[in-house]
Amino acid sequence: MVKSMRLLPKDQDWTAYVYLVYMPWILVAALVFPSSPWDKAAAVAGTAVALPLYFWGFWLRGHKVLWAIGGFVLLASLLSPSNPAASVLFVYAASFIGKAFEPPRAWWYLGALLALIGIEAAAFHYSMSCWIPAVVFSALVGAVIIQHYHRKRLTDQLLRAQEEIEHLARVAERERIARDLHDLLGHTLSVIVLKAELASKLFSPDPERAQREIRDVEAISRDALGQVRAAVRGYRLAGIAGEMRNARTALEAAGIQLEAAVEPPGLTPAQETVFALALREAVTNVVRHAQASVCRIALRQSGPYCELCVADDGRGGAAMEGSGLRGMRERVEAIGGAVECDGSGGTSLRVRVPV
């Protein structure tokens, strides 16, 4: 397929064509008013060069625009002594300064261009109809274009920043869903496995209790499904009280005695969610890995902090930080808290959050 030719880049609007209305005056001044054959030929040749130079300037980026600016200044300097209308080429040069540079550097280049026009006007005795419009319109058009491109750059930066913020928000949401699903499913599936094993062992000696355990598995599975849907939608857990009930159920199913001392102070919804998810992850680790007989849970205010401590009398030891503990640490640190883990004499997990 043949690629279509474009005079202007896609990011350039139609107003660039309107500004070409001034260029034919170079030809009009040479062909209509009395002038020498050389001046007429120079006007035609100069216009033939200026027209593609004008469109080429819109394709250039950064300091490469100086080639277009220099081309217009050279054409204007060559044609203006004999053709006053050619001073419009200085204006075209000024219009590209804002595209090439940001303020205040662009203002220095515009000032240098105006000074050059004044020097040439004095050196080559430009008529007033030549140098006055060149100075006035170069200053006006150059200043307007500098401001236009400055605003455009700021707008582009804001759009890029907004796109980056939206991207980071999507990444953060995916990470949140991943952390929440890990905590939700890790805890729930552990309880389901324990209750299913218990029901299997009780099937012959105590079928009624085995049936109750199977019904608990069904209820826990339905509750887990609802929590997964809520996590994906962005809603949070039932709170500390709900997680304490879940912890008691999980520990009883694993045959671990619970000793609880929970005195929750006034917490914001975000803080309560962090503590609830930390409690869930800690209890899940006790059920899965600790091989403990007793689990102690304490939640109370200590000075300017609210502390959650989950300790067991299990095997302890130094364990590598998995995704669950890492997700817990990220949540706690996001609200200014800290997580401490001690594996000597069982495992003790402490979460401190300022309240």
Secondary structure, 3 states (H helix, E strand, C coil): CCCCCCCCCCCCCCHHHHHHHHCHHHHHHHHCCCCCHHHHHHHHHHHHHHHHHHHHHHHCCHHHHHHHHHHHHHHHHHHCCCCHHHHHHHHHHHHCHHHHCCCCHHHHHHHHHHHHHHHHHHHHCCCHHHHHHHHHHHHHHHHHHHHHHHHHHHHHHHHHHHHHHHHHHHHHHHHHHHHHHHHHHHHHHHHHHHHHHHHHHHCCCCHHHHHHHHHHHHHHHHHHHHHHHHHHHCCCCCCHHHHHHHHHHHHHHCCCEEEEEECCCCCCHHHHHHHHHHHHHHHHHHHHHHCCCEEEEEEEEECCEEEEEEEECCCCCCCCCCHHHHHHHHHHHHCCCEEEEECCCCCEEEEEEEC
